[in-house]
């Protein structure tokens, strides 16, 4: 079982449960392989809808995910000189498509052969990623839990194509929490994976204990944010005035 207790996430009442992801070299024991094929981004949604974990291999992925994860070579679709993006009318010239690809993150080839997906309450392995689909209000609490004890900066990095790189690989390699907005990714939008306007927050293993622990300690609903516009401004001025007085009389 995971070392970090994630039961605090139940308090959010998410529309779809958070998903844990585990990257493995060896085949996991006691977990069944996904019985269908789909794009890597769709597997998050698939895990949200299942009652037990599943694993995938390169054979389960129908898009570029297996390449992003280093499970296979680039293949012709990723080494076409940028022409694929032209065919889809995403870019005006191949150079734009090719340039964008220089920024995407990829796992080291051969390190990953299996990927386990499960909802946060069903994962029995120590997760490498915790992926949360949240409303802006829920996301504000989660991201504030990241910065609550660390002062860490919020960061959102993504691209219009290959967004699986920013959800799965970038957080793992960089060790940074990343979030993207549904509706911005070409592939996810075309596949109708999620409605527009949700935040997908990808939390690497280094940050999971900090965020879970801070969620248990901090105030979720800040009293000052329940006052309304006019009262908030007055409250802010009052706090500033008191701080100024304290600084004069330490």
N, C-alpha and C positions, 0 to 999 in steps of 0.2 A: 504494500500500500504506500501511497505518497507520504513523505514525511510531513508536508505542510497540510494542516487542516483547512480545507476550502469550504467548509459548511457555511461560513459567513456569507457566501455568495447567494445562498438560498433567500436571504433577506431582500434581495433585489426584485424577486418575482419576475425574472426575465421572460420575455415572450418565448425565446428559444434559449435552452440551457447553454452555458459556456462549454467549450470543447477542449479537452487536453490532447496533445499530440506528442508522440514519442518516436524518435528516429532510431532505427536499429540496424546493425550489421547482420545479426543472426535472426532467424525466424522465431517469433515469439511463441511461447508455450501457452496452451489453454485459450488461444484467441483464434477465431475463425477468419478466413480470408473473405473480403468483400465479394459478394456473389454477382456483381455487375461492374460495368466499366463506365467511367465518367471523367470529367476534368477534375484536377486537384482541388480547385476552388469549390466545386460542388460537394466534395467529401466532407467539408465542415457541416454543411446543411444535412447531409446524409447521417452524420453522427448525431446531430441534434434530434433526429427522428427515430433513432434506434435505442433499444433498451440495454444493449450490451456492446462491448468493444468489438472492433474489427480491424484487420490489418490489410494493407494494400502492397502490391509489388508494382514494378514498372508496367506490367501487363494490364493493370486496372486503369491506368491513366490514358485518356484519349487526347490529351492536349500536350502542352509543353512542360507540364509539371515534373515528369520523370527526368527531363533534361535539367531543369532548374535544381532538382534534388541530387543531381549527379548520378542518377541510376542508369543513364544511358548517354550516348554521345549527343551532340547537337542535332544531327540528322538534317536532311535537306530543308525542312521547314524553317530551321533557325540559321541556315547558312545559305540563304538565297540572295544575298546582297541587298537585302532590304526591300525586295520586290513584293513580298507578301502584304506589307502594309499599304502599298500602292493599290493592290488589287481590292483591298477593303476600303479604299478611299480615306484612310486615316492620315496619311502623309502626302505631301505634294511631290516629294522626290525620295528615292531610295536612301539618300544620304541621311535624311532625318530619321528614318527607321533604324538605320545602321548605327547612328550616333546614340540614339536612345538606349540601344542594347548594351552599350559600353558601361552603362550605369547600373544595370541589373546585377543582382547578387546570385551566385550559384554555389552549391555545395561542392566540396572536393569529390571528383569522380571516384566511385567505388566505396565510399564510406557508408552509404545508406543503401540497403537492399529491401528494407521493410519499413513501413510507417504505420503505427497504431493510432487509431482515433477512438475516442470515447468521451461521453459527457463527463464533466468534472466529478460527479458523484459515482461514476462507474469505472474510472481509470484505476487500475491496480499497479501500474508502473509509475515511476517518478517522471512526471511530464517534462518535456523539453520546451514546450510552448503551452500557454493557456490563451485560447482565442475566445473573446467575448463579443457578442453582438448586442449593442446597447443603444438606447435612445440618447440624445444629447444630455439629458438630465442625469441619466445613469452613468454616462461616460465621464461627466464632470466629477462625480464622486470617486470613480475608479482612478482617474488621472490625478485627482487631488490626493488620493491615498499614496500615489507614487511620490509626489513631491512633499507630502506632509512632514516626513522626517529627514528628507534628503535635500530639498530645494532643487530637485531635478527639473529640467526644462521639458515641456511638452514638445513632442516632435511628430510630424506627419510626413512620411515620404512614400510616394507612389508614382506610377507611370500609367499611361492610358492603356498600354498592353503589358503583358507579363506581370500583372499585379500579384500573382502568386509568389513572385520573388520577394516582394515587400511584406507579405503576410507570413510566409513560412521561413525564408532564408535570411533576410536582412536582420530581423530581431535575434535570431540564433547566432549569427556570425558577429554582429556588432554588440550584442548584449544590451540593446536599447529597446524600450517599449515603443512600439509604432502603432499608429492608427490610420485607417483609411476610411473613406466615406463611400457607401454603396451607391452605385449609379455612375461612378467616374471610370470604372474599368470596362474596357471594350468587351472582353470575353465574358465577364460576369454579367454584364448588362444584356449581351446577346443571348446568353443561356438563361436569363431571368432567374438567377440564383437567389437574389434578394430584392425586395422593394427598394426604391431609392431613399436616401436620407438617413440610413442607419450608420452607426459607427462600428467598424470592426477593429477591435483592439487586440493586438498580438503582444503577449507578455512573455519574454524569455525566462528560463528557469531561474536566472540570478535574481529576478525581481519578484517572483511569485511569493516568497516568504515575507518580503517587506510590505508588499501591497496588501496581502491577506492580514498581516499583523496590524497594519495601520487602519484597516477597515474596522477592526475590532476595537481600536482605541479612540479614533477621532469622532467628532460630531459629523454625521452625514448631512443633516439639515442645519445650515448655519442660521442662527436667529436673525442676523443682520440682513439676510436675503429674503426674509419674510415680511419686511416692514413696508415695502412699496417704495416707489421712486422718491417721493418727497421726504418721507421719514428716514429713508436710507441716507440721503444727503445730509439731513440734520444730524443724524446719529454719527456719521463720519466726521462732521465738523466738531461735534462734541468730544469725540475721542481724540481728535487732533489737538483740541484746546487743552484737554487734560494732560496729554503727553508733553505739550509745551510747558505747562505749569510744573510738571514733575522734573523736567530738564533744568528749570530755573532753580528748583529747590530739591536737589538730590539728597 
